[in-house]
Amino acid sequence: MIKTSPVPAAEFTRNFGRYRMLAQKGAVPVTSHGQITGYFVPAEEYEEFERFRAQRRSFATIELEEEKVQAIAKAKMDPRHDHLNALLESK
């Protein structure tokens, strides 16, 4: 993927064809008043993103079955990560 510099919306509109071609190599950030307001990406990339987003599922922990709650409560981190516990200790 090639990183494209941000493009002002007016420039993007005037030269849409050019930026459509650039989007095939990487997302094109589009700005308005100096702030990025969106990214122009190929249709396939956007469709892939939508498929990914549709697969995500969020839920409230209250919805968990009791056995899953207990399994989570009993879970232990792999000992290889014990050094991370030091990050949790107050100084």
N, C-alpha and C positions, 0 to 999 in steps of 0.2 A: 504494500500500500504506500502510495506517495502522499505525503502531508501537504495539503494546499493551504496557502495563506488565506486569512479571512478576506471576504469580498463584500464590499458595500452593496446593499440591495439594489441601488440604481444601476451599478455596473453589472450585477448579476442579470438584471432584467434586460439591459441593452445587449448583452452578449450571452444570452441563454445557451445557444448552441455550443459555444466554447466551454462553458461550465458543465454542460451535459456530458461532453466528452471527457473532461477532467474528472468528473464524478465516477467514471468507470475505473479510475486508478485509485480513488480514495475519496472520502467524504469532503465536500466543499462547504466550509463554514460561511454563512451569510450574516452580515451585520446590518444593523440599523442604528444610527446615531452612536456608532462606536462599540455597540454591544452585540455579541453573537445572539441572533434570534432563532437560528435553526441551522440545519445541515442538509445539504442536497446530496442524496445517495441514490445509487441505482435501484430500480424497482425490486430486483432479486434480493438485494441486501435488506431492504425494508420488509419484504415479505418474510424473509428468514427471521428477522427481529420479531415480527408479529407472531410467527409460529412459536418462537421461544417464549414470548410473553404469555401466550395462551396456555403454555404448559405449566407456568408458575401457579402455585396455589398457596394462598395464605389462609390462615385459620386462627381462631382464638384458642389459647391453651385450654380454656374451659371445655372445649370440644373433644379433648383427648380422652381416650379410654383410660380407666384407672391403671390397667396393667402397663400401659405406655408411660404414664406418669411415674410409676414405680421403677420401671426400667431406666428412665432418664435419671431419677434420683440415685439409683445404684451405680450408674455408669462411672467409670474411672478413666482418666486421661492416660494415654500411653506414657510410661515412665521416661521415654526419650524427651518428653516435653516438661519434665519437672522444673527445669530452669526458669520456665515462664511464671511459676508461682511467685518467684521473687518480685516480679513486676506488680503483683497484687498486694504485696505487703506495704503497709503505710510506713512512711519515713518519719 
